[in-house]
Amino acid sequence: MKSLLAEFIGTFWLVLGGCGAAVISAGFPELGIGFLGVAIAFGLTVLTMVYAVGYISGAHFNPAVTVGLFVSGLFDGKRVIPYIVSQVLGGLLAASVLYIIASGKAGFELGNFAANGYGEHSPGGYSMLSALVAESLLTCMFVLVIVGSIHRKAPKGFAGIAIGLTLTLIHLVAIPITNTSVNPARSTSQAFFVGGWALEQLWLFWLAPIGGAIIAGLIYRYMTTEDHVPEV
């Protein structure tokens, strides 16, 4: 239960901090955060939570990461579903809090509420195929960085920095394409409030990240011939 609570809190912080920056701060040009600020916000949420609760749960905060670690042989399959449920619930609570805060401003309009989309709902007008390729490949690289940075031969104490910076980089690439998911829990939380098109397109933001994570897990197993790191 402690690990599930840690995943709940970590995913809550990721959605509140990252999507909060997109929904609230990015709407004020005078702040000047733009895409860069949102990307940094997402990276900081993961970086801070890795050090805050990573020793409890392994700091997944993402169903795709959980699946990727399972395929890598680094995570017990019996814990996959409970982890994913905790992550989705944490994201939904964060989106609820964000909605309450954001709707407190006069003239509030929901808009896309930082939801992920493709086609006409892509920030840059990118197609479904572009979204599928980007989300799959970027999640694959994200999971490869995670499993590599926690390896017993990797420099100790720097995993959170590597993971946080990778997520920042991913957002710098993918915000114009899909508003960046690489995390089904994050996508679900915002789509729940937007409804309509966001729910209709949500399938891609589960399929692509998890597919990319599975590929990363298989690559890791192929490349790693020695004993795996302890379960995370």
WOZI-V736884 format. One record per backbone hydrogen bond with DSSP energy under -0.5 kcal/mol. NH is the residue of the N-H (numbers start at 0). CO is the residue of the C=O. E is the energy in kcal/mol with one decimal. If there is no record, write none. Layout:
((NH,CO,E) (NH,CO,E))
This chain:
((4,0,-2.4) (5,1,-2.2) (6,2,-2.1) (7,3,-2.2) (8,4,-2.7) (9,5,-2.7) (10,6,-2.4) (11,7,-2.2) (12,8,-2.4) (13,9,-2.1) (14,10,-2.4) (15,11,-2.7) (16,12,-2.8) (17,13,-2.5) (18,13,-0.5) (18,14,-1.3) (19,14,-0.8) (19,15,-0.7) (20,16,-1.7) (21,17,-1.5) (22,18,-3.1) (23,19,-2.7) (24,19,-0.9) (25,20,-2.6) (26,23,-0.8) (27,24,-1.9) (28,26,-0.6) (30,27,-2.2) (31,27,-0.8) (31,28,-0.7) (36,32,-3.7) (37,33,-1.8) (38,34,-2.7) (39,35,-2.4) (40,36,-2.3) (41,37,-2.2) (42,38,-2.1) (43,39,-2.7) (44,40,-1.9) (45,41,-1.6) (46,42,-2.4) (47,43,-2.6) (48,44,-1.9) (49,45,-2.4) (50,46,-1.3) (51,47,-1.5) (52,48,-2.8) (53,48,-0.8) (53,49,-1.0) (55,52,-1.9) (56,52,-1.8) (57,53,-1.9) (65,61,-2.1) (66,62,-2.4) (67,63,-2.7) (68,64,-2.6) (69,65,-1.9) (70,66,-2.6) (71,67,-1.9) (72,68,-0.5) (72,69,-1.2) (73,68,-2.7) (74,68,-0.7) (78,75,-1.8) (79,76,-1.1) (80,76,-0.5) (82,78,-1.9) (83,79,-2.4) (84,80,-2.7) (85,81,-2.2) (86,82,-2.4) (87,83,-2.5) (88,84,-2.4) (89,85,-2.4) (90,86,-2.2) (91,87,-2.4) (92,88,-2.3) (93,89,-2.0) (94,90,-2.4) (95,91,-2.1) (96,92,-2.5) (97,93,-2.8) (98,94,-2.3) (99,95,-2.2) (100,96,-2.4) (101,97,-3.0) (102,98,-2.6) (103,100,-1.2) (104,101,-1.4) (107,104,-1.5) (112,109,-1.2) (114,111,-2.8) (116,177,-1.1) (118,125,-3.4) (120,117,-1.8) (121,118,-1.6) (123,175,-2.2) (124,121,-1.4) (130,126,-2.2) (131,127,-2.6) (132,128,-2.6) (133,129,-2.6) (134,130,-2.7) (135,131,-1.9) (136,132,-2.7) (137,133,-2.6) (138,134,-1.6) (139,135,-2.1) (140,136,-2.3) (141,137,-2.1) (142,138,-2.6) (143,139,-2.1) (144,140,-2.2) (145,141,-2.0) (146,142,-2.8) (147,143,-2.0) (148,144,-2.6) (149,145,-1.3) (150,147,-1.0) (153,150,-1.8) (157,154,-1.0) (161,157,-2.2) (162,158,-2.8) (163,159,-2.5) (164,160,-2.5) (165,161,-2.0) (166,162,-2.2) (167,163,-1.9) (168,164,-2.5) (169,165,-2.6) (170,166,-2.0) (171,167,-2.0) (172,168,-1.6) (173,169,-2.8) (174,170,-2.1) (176,173,-0.6) (177,173,-2.6) (178,173,-1.0) (178,174,-1.2) (179,173,-1.0) (186,182,-2.0) (187,183,-2.5) (188,184,-2.1) (189,185,-1.3) (190,186,-2.3) (191,187,-2.1) (192,188,-0.6) (192,189,-0.7) (193,189,-2.0) (194,190,-3.0) (197,194,-1.9) (199,195,-2.0) (200,196,-2.0) (201,198,-0.6) (203,200,-1.1) (204,200,-0.7) (204,201,-0.8) (205,202,-1.3) (206,202,-3.0) (207,203,-2.4) (209,205,-1.8) (210,206,-2.6) (211,207,-2.6) (212,208,-2.3) (213,209,-2.2) (214,210,-2.0) (215,211,-2.1) (216,212,-2.4) (217,213,-2.2) (218,214,-2.4) (219,215,-2.5) (220,216,-2.1) (221,217,-2.0) (222,218,-2.5) (223,219,-2.2) (224,222,-0.8) (231,73,-2.2))
